[in-house]
Amino acid sequence: MSMAEQAALLLDRLQRRRPLVHCITNYVTANDCANILLAIGASPIMADDPEETEEIAAAASALVLNMGTPSRRKLEAMIRAGRRANEKGIPVILDPVGAGASRLRREMAESLIRKVRVDILRGNVSEVSFAAGLASREKGVDVSEADRGIDRTEAALAAARRLGCTVAVTGEVDVVTDGRRTARIRGGSSMMARVTGTGCMTSALAGAFAGAGAERGDAFPAAVAALASMGIAGETAFEKAGHLGCGSFHIALLDAVGGLNEKSIRERAEIEEG
């Protein structure tokens, strides 16, 4: 079965099961992440107080940890939720936003990687390179100019082997690998880089697909499905509203995710395997 076919079947399973996705995310994109989860067919819960994150995580189908607006309090909440998810066999998705940009972010990423077993690491090449222990020169939450020459596949493979998880690196061509299998996914639009939160939304979608019930312990198909879905939605949104500007594109992106189905995945997903 092709990866596109697997992604289509996983989307159908997601929309039938409506997995509960617990997001500990950043205040800049929390609303977008909640809405993108509703659009794809999942159910979001945005709980980030350390007093309740363990309980919420235990009841969820997947846990998404996003470092976009870091704090010590949020780190405590993430570790508590992550450990509980690990105990329950619930998939954990980590989005190490700006991981190398400050001491707090570096310490937070290192602590999460050390204390929580991550199933999917989703980030840009700078963030993934930091997680892999490679040299990176982040100065914000976007890919630094100095890191643009890093090979995404090499960075993803290094991170996957170091962390023992599936790694998804987004860029002009997305790369997903678990260290054994590799997929390259084409799609999207350059306008996605002009809308805040498209990376965060992609990580949320990874949580939805992982929580939909792929084979236990196998997060690779979920990550591929999430990135392929976002790529198709980005293309569709640009076709319908790209000429109108960033605001219209933003809304059209949400509409496009809500319109995804098995047929659109099978027909439009551009996934190169191997």
N, C-alpha and C positions, 0 to 999 in steps of 0.2 A: 504494500500500500504506500502511495506517495505521501510526502509530508503535507502537501496541500489537502489530500483526502483526509488524513488524520486530523488536520486543523479544522476541517469542515465538520467532521463527526464530533470533535470536542466542543465546537461551538453549539451544536445541537444539544449535547449533553448538558452544557452550561445553562442554556436557556430553559431546559426542562427542570433542572435541579435548583436553579437560583441560589447558588452558594452564598453564604454570609461571609463577607470579606472584612476583616478587622484592619483598619488603617490607622497607624500612628504616623501622621504625615505632617506637612508644614502648613502654616496658616495662609501662605500665599496661594496654594493650589488645592486646599482641602475640598472646596466646593466643586472644583472641576473633577477631582478624583471621585467624589461621591456621585456626581452626575454621569460620569463615563461608565461607572459600574452599573448604575441603574439602566443606562442606555444599552449596554451589552447583554443585560438580563440577570445581573447579580444583585445582591443586596448589601449595601455598605453600612458599616458602623464605624464612626470616627471617635474612638475612645482613647484618650491619652493621659488620663490621670493615673499615677502609680497605684492609687487605692483600688482601681477596678480593672486594670489591664489584664491581670492574670485570669480573672473570672470571665471577661469578655473573650479573651483569646481561646480559652478552653471550649467555648461554645461555638466558635467560628469554624469555617471551612478552610480559611487561609488567613495568614497574617502578613501585612505589608508594612515594612519599616522604612521610613523616608527621612533622611537627615537634612532636609532643606533649610529648616530653621532650628538649629541645634541648641540644646540646653542640658545642664546636668540633670534636671528633673525629667526631661524627656528621655535621656539615656536610661535612667532608672526604670521608667515606664517600659521602654523597649526591651530591656534585659529581662524584666519580670515577665512580660508577655512572651518573649522569645523562648525563654526556658520552659514556660508552661506549654507552649505550642510544641516544642520538642518532645516533652513528656507525652503529649497526646498524639503524636504523629501527624501534626497539622503542618502543612508546608509553609515555610517562611521565605518571604521575598525581601531582599535588602536593596535599597536604592541609596548608595553612599554619596549623596549630592555634595559636590565640592570637597570631597574627602581630603584632599591635600592642601586646601586653601588656607587653613588656619590651624593653630595648635589644638583648639577644641575639637575641630572636625577630625583631625588626624587621630587624636586620642579616642574619640567617639567611634570612629570606624574600626580602629584596632581592637577596642573593647568589645564591640558587637561581634566582630569576626572571631574573637577568642572565646567568648562566653555563650554565643548562640550558634547552633548549627543552621546554616543558611542553605536553602534548596535552590534558589535562583538569585544571582547577583545581576542587577540590571543597571547599567550606567554608560556614560560616554567613555571614550578611550582614555582620557586623563584619569577619571575616577577608577576605572578598572585597572589601569596600570598601577595606581597607588595600592589598590587592594592586592595586586599580584606581587607587590614588593619591587616593582620596576621603577626606574627613575621617571618622575613626572613633575611638571612645573605649573601646577594649577595656581591661578590668581583669582578665581571666582568660581561660578558654578558651571561655566561653559568650558569647552575644550580650549586649552591655551594654544597660542600660535606655535610654541615650541614643541607641543605634543602632536601636532597634525601629521607629522611624518611617521608616527608610531604605527606599525602594522596592527590593525584591529584584530586579525585572526591570531597573531602571535600573543598579543596581550590577553585575549580571551582564553587561549589555551593555557597560558601561564597561570592565570587566576583560577581556572577550573582545576588544574592539577594541584595548586597550592591549597585551595579551599575544599576540594572534593565536592564541588557542586556544579550546577549548570550556570553558565555565564552568558549574558546577552549584552553585546556592545552595539549601541545604536550610532548611526552615522549615515553617510551617503548610501552605503550598502551595510545593512545590519548583519552582525555575525552572532550565531548562537552555537555554543559547544559545551559538551560535558567532559571533554578531554578525550573521548572516544569517537563521538559523532560530531559532525560540524554541518551547519546549514548557513547559507548566505541568502539574505532576503532583500529584494529590491522593491521599491515603492515609496510612497510618501510624496512630500512636496517641500521645496526649500522654504515655503512660507511657514512651515511648522516651527522653524527656528525663530520666527518673529512673534510667536504666541507663547506666553508664559505657561509652563506646566505640561507641555506635550510629553516630556520624558517621565514626569511624575504620573501622568495618566497611563502611559505605557506600562509602568511598573504595577499600577493598580489593575490593569487588564491581565497582567501576568498572574496576579493573585486570583483573579476570577477564574482563569483557565486552570490554574493549579488546583484550586478548590473545587473544580467541577468533577474531579475524580479520574484524572489520568492514572495510569498504573502506579501503585504506591511506590514512592521512592524514585519515580522517574519523572523529573520535572522538565526534561528536554522538550517533549511535544508541547507542553503548556507554554513555554517561553517562545517557541517557534510560532504557535498559533497567535499569541498576543502581539508579537511584532508584525506578523503578516496582516493581522486585522487592522492594526494602527496604520500600516502602510497603505492598505486599500482605502481606508477611511480618509487619509490625507489626500490621496489622489482624487477621490470622489468630491471631497470638500473644495479642492482647488478648481475642479471642473465646474462646480456649481456657483462658487462665490469668490474664487480667488481674484477676479477682476474688480470686486467691490471693496476689498481691503481686509486688513487683519481682523477687525471685529466681526465682520460677516463670515470670514473664513473660520473663526473660532466657533461660532454657532453652527456653521455647516459641518464642522468636524464632529461635533456632538450628534448632529442629525445623522451623519454618515455611519457612525458607530451603531446607532440605534437601528439603522437599516440593514446591517450585515445579516446574512443568512448562509446556510450551507452552499447554496448555488453561487453566491457572489465570491465566497472563499475559493471554491473549486475553480471558478472561471478566471479569477483575477490574481490569486496569490502567485507571486514569482519567487519560488524557493528553489535554490540550487543545493543539492545534497552532496555530502562528501568533501 
